[in-house]
Amino acid sequence: MQIARRTMRPHKAWFFTAVVTVGSLIMQLASPLVYAALPSAADLDALNGPWVNWVAEQGSGCSDTSSSGISSVAISGNHPKDAYDTLKAAGYSAQQAAGIVGNLMQESHPEINPTATDGVAFGIAQWQGSRLPTMRAWVAAHGQEPSSFAGQLAFLVYDLQHDYSNVATAVKATSTVSDATIQFELKYESAGQPEMPKRIAFANTVYSSYSGDTTGGTVATNAGGTSGQCSAAGSTGSSGSPDCQTATGTAKILCEAEKYNGIFYVFGAGHAGYDAFRQGCPITSIATEAAKSTVGSPGPCATDCSSLVSIAVDVAFGQKFMWTVSEGSDAQMSQPQYWQEVSVGNAQSGDIVTRPGHVEIFDHAAGGQVITFGSHHTGTKTSSSQVSPTYYTHAFHYIGPGVK
């Protein structure tokens, strides 16, 4: 089950060898963790044709009408603005609401078309699998047509409050438009080819059009007053990078690892030790390296599955632990007294999940599937994956120094 449309799911890389074309190499330069030199609102004309000014040109007169259970959805006819206003009313900051709306604009055309479909996925968030009938049933039960914008937007708000509350938590921990966009894409949309610069550019357009703020959404004004969940700035320490201090407990491990999203895997990379790795890959350079990483030139921030886990634990808690994996045997950790084995079914965010020959970091469970984050194998990018709960055989919870 995937939440929304996927053209090439990261976990599929386990089952085929990636064929890198010139086009895919170009896309690799548009990494999900690009924080600088993104397209401006004006650049959208070249990226998206006549839709660049769509959000500013829409008037009122939408045919959708509110009904019981969906009355909180804003109705004006301008779907990006209505979505932004509704999400703001649901408790998201201006930056966070814009980040979610930017994703919807990328998923279902810039006008956020509730009937958008590729034959498999459908709606404003391109739901598919079990989420599609769930969405339709929920909207119908609340007196709306499943193809209505108001009904689908209300379901999205509901979904983020209930089945995917972890997504809302991650988004609400951010303070910038780009971070909010990245977190929503990473944890809810999880596109195989996310085209993140477009999503962020859409989100920035929404923010500048409707927030009244002229700073570009970089000022921390979210309700919680916290910094971004996983920006690529900051220094290391026993409590993690500053931008991951809002994550609690072992969730810091996941937060630190997610910074490497989009960097290509290299077998054996990162095993020279944390200090040596950090000399070649300062935390402040990770986003830049992710933007440049290709299968042929992964860059100094490349890791393999076990070194990513080791590095994330090191920066989260200031401990120089090392995880190792070999074919045919399960993962091994140094200082085993600091790891408590738990069942995969009871794993928490930031726990380590293993199987013979592989190790990743647990994110959450949803729809009967396990969502993890990690480095996979040669030819693939560090990214989130979704597998059956039986795929991993063991889970470990960190109980060592530094964790509260």
N, C-alpha and C positions, 0 to 999 in steps of 0.2 A: 504494500500500500504506500502510495505517495500522497502527500497532501495536495499537490498541484502538479501541473504538466511537467513532464521530464522528457527531454529529447535524448540525453545520454547520462544516465545516472552514474555517480562516482563508483558505487559498489559493483557495477557491471564490469569494471576494469579487472575484477578477479577472474573474469571468464573469457576475456579476449585480449589480444595484443593491440594496443592503440596504434592507429595508422595516422601519422602526423602529416598533414598537408600544409601547403603554404597558407591556406586560409586559417587552419587551426593555429598555426604559429602566430599569425596576426592576432587571433583572439586571445592567445595566451598573454599577449602584452597588455590586455585589458583585464588584469587580475581582479578578483573580488576584494582585494585589500588595497586598492589604489586610493590614497588619501590626498594626493596632490596632482596638479595638472589634469584635472577632470574636465570634460566638456562643460562650458558655461551654458546658460540658458540659450544664448544666441547660437551656440554651436549645434543645438538640437535641430536646426533647420537642415543642416547637412546630414544629420543622423536619421531624422525621422520625417523628412519632407514637410508637407503643409501643416503637420500637427504641432509645430513648435509653438504657435500662438493659440492653440485650442483652448487652454484653460482660461485665457483672458477674453475670449470671444463669445463664450456661451451665455445665453440669456436664461430666462425662466420659462416655465410652461411644461415641465416634465409630466408625462402621463401617469407615472407611478403615484400611488396614493398610500398614505400610511394606514395602518390597521392595528388591531390589538396585538401587542407584543413587538411591533415594529414602528411604533409611533415616535421613537427617539431618533429615527433616521432623518437627517436633514433632506428636504425636498426643494430643489430650485431648478433643476434641469441641467446644471453643471456638475456632472458626476465627480470630477476630482475635488471640487470645492465641497460638495455635499459629503463626500467621504472624509475629507479633512475635518469639516465641522463636526461630523458625527463622532469621529475618533477623539477629537478634542473634548467633546462632551462626555466621552467614555473614560476620561482620565489620562489621556496621553498628552504629553507636552506638544508644543507647536513643531519642534524638531522631530519628535517621534511620530506624530501623525503624518507629517510630510514624508518621512521615510517609508511608512507603510503604503501611503498613496502612490509614491513613486514606483514601488513594486507592482501595485495593481495596474498602473498605466503601462508598464512593460509587459505584464502578463496578458492583459485583455485589451490591447490597443490603447493609445493615449486617452481615448474618450471613456475608458473603463466600461466596456460593452458587456452587459450581463448575458448576452447570447453568444459571446465569442466562443468558438470551439475549433479544435483541430481534428475532430472526429473521435477523440478519446477523452480529452479534458474539456471542461465547460465552465463558463461563468467568469466573474470578475477576478477570481484568484486561480482560475483554471484547475478546479478540483477534479480528481479522478479517483479510480479505485473505490474503496469503501466510503471515502469522504463525499463523493458525489451523491449517492443515494441518501446519505445522512443529511447533507445540505438540503436536498429537495424535500425530504420528508419534514424536516424542521420548518422550512419556509411555508410549506403547504399547511402544516399544523397551526401556523400563526396567521392564516388567512390570506396569504399572498401566492401569486404564481411563482413557481420556482425559477422562472426566467426573469423575474423582476429585479431591478437594481436595488430597491429598498429592502426586499426580502433577503437578498444575498449579502448585502452589507450588514444587515442586522445579524445574520447567521455568523458572519466573520467576527463581529464583536463578541457574540456569544461563544464562539469556538475558542477565542483567545482568553475568555474568562473561565472556561471549563476544560475541555479536552486538551487544549494547547496553552494552558496557563504558563508553562515554562517559556513559551515564546514571548508572551506579554512581559514576563519578568525580565527577560534578556533585553527586550526593546526599552522597557522603562528604566533600565540601568544606564542607558546611553544619554548623552547630552548634545550630540551633534547630529545633523541631518545624515551625514555619510555613515556614521556608526549605526544609527537607527535603521537605515536602509540595508546595511550589511547584515545586521542581526536578524531582521525579518526574512531576508532572502535565504540566509544560511539555515535558519531553524524552521521556517514555514514553507517557503517556496522550494529551496534546495535545487535550483535549476542546474542541469548538467552543463549548460552553456549560459551562465547567468547574465552576461553582458552588463556587468556591474556599473561601468561608467554611464551607460544609458539610464539605468535605474536611479543612480545618484543624481544625474542631471535632471531627470523628471522631478525627483524629490526636491531638489533645490529650486526648480521653477515653481512648484507648489508652495514651498515655504516663502519665497520672495513675493509671490502673488497674494497670499492670504494672511501671513502672520503679521505684517506691518513692521517687521524687523529688517534692518538694512545691513546686518552684520554677516549675512550669509549662513546663519544657523550654526555658528561655531561657538556661541556663548552658552554656557551651561545654565539653562533656565527651566530644566525639567522639574516636575513636581517634587521629586525626591532629593534634588540638589546634588546628585551623585555625578561622578565623572563617567566617561564612556566605558562600556563593558570591556572592550577589547581593542582600543586604538593601539597604534604601534609605537607610542612614545613611552618614555619612562626609564627608570633604572631598576636594577635588580635589588633584592633584599629579602629578608626572612619573611616579610609579609607580602611579597609579590610586587610586581610593577605597580606604580601608582594607579594606573587605569584598571587594574584588576582587584584593587583592594575592596571594591564594593561587592565583589563575589565573596560568598561566605564558605568557610570550611574547605573541603576538597574541591568545590566548584572552581576554586582558583586555578587548579591544574588544567581544567578544561579551558578556562579563559586564556591562560598563557599559551596553550597549544593552538588555539584558534587563530592566533596572530600569523601562523605559518600557512594559513589557507591559501591555496593556489600555487605553492612552491612545489616543483617536481621532486619526486622521490629519487634518492641515490642510495644504493645498497652500501652499508658501512659508514655512511656519512654521519658525523656527529659523535662518533665513539672515541674521539681523542680526549674527551673530557669536557666538562661544561666551560671551564675557563678558556681553553684553547678554541672551542667552538665560538664563544662569545667574542673573542678577538677578531675573528673573521666575519662575524655576523652580529654587530652591535644591535641592541634592541631597536634603536632609533632608525636602523636601515632596513628592517624587515619588510615594511610596506613597499619600499623602493625595489628591493630584491624580488618580492612577489610579482611586481609589475613586469620585471624583466625576465623572470624564470621561464625557460623553455625546456623541452625534453632533451635537447642537445646541449643546452647550457643552463643547468639548473641553478647555478649560483652558490655562494658560500653559505646560504641559509638552508640548504637542502638537508634533509634528514632521512633516515629510514624509520621503520615502525617503532623500534624499541628506543632509538635515540631521541625521537620526538617526545616520548613519554618521559624519559630521563631528564631531558632539558626542561620540560614543563614543570616537573616536580622540583627540580633544582631552583628555578626562578620563583616558583610559588612559595617555597618554604625554606629556601636557603640551604638545602641539604644536597650534598654531592653523591646522590644515589645513582645506581646504574641498573637498567634493565637490559637483559640480553635474550635473544631468541635464536633458536637453531631449527632447521628443518626436522620435522618428525618428533620434536619435543616441545613441551610447553615453556612459556616464558619463565625466566628466573630473575629475581631481584636481589640486589645487595641489601643488607640490613633487613632480613625478612621479619625481624621482630617488630618492625614498624608498619607491617601490613597485615590487616585482618581479612581473612577470606570470608566472603559472603556469597550468597547465591546470585546468579545473574539476574534472577527475578526480583531481587531486593537491592540491586545496585543503585547507587545515587550518582548524581552529576559529579564528574571528576574521578569516579572509581576507575580502576584499570581492569579491562576485560581481556582474556587471553584464550587462545586455542593453539594447538601444535603449530609452530611456525609463524605465529602472528600475535600482535598485541595492539590494542587501541584504547581510547578513553571513552568511557560511557557518558552519553549526553542525557538521553531520556528514553522512555518507552512510550509508544503510541500506536494504537490500532493493531495491537498484537505483534508489533515489530520492535526491534531494538535499534536506536539511532546512536551511532558512535562517531567519534572524530579521530582521524589518524592519518599516518602515511601508509600507503598501501603496497605498491610494488613498482618496479621500473616501468616508465611510460605513463604513470598516473600522477595526478596532483594530490597533495595533502588536502583532505576535504572530509566532509561528513559522509557517512555510509548508512545504509539501512538493510538489516538482515533479520532472519528469523532468530528468536531467542535461543534456539538450540545451536546456533552457529558457534557461539563462544561457550567454552566449557568451564571457565573459572572467572571469578571477579574478586578484586582486592580493594579494600578500603584503607586509605592512609591514616594511621593513628600516631605518627611520629612527631618529632619536634616541630613547633611552629603552627600546628593546626589547633584550632580552638574547638 
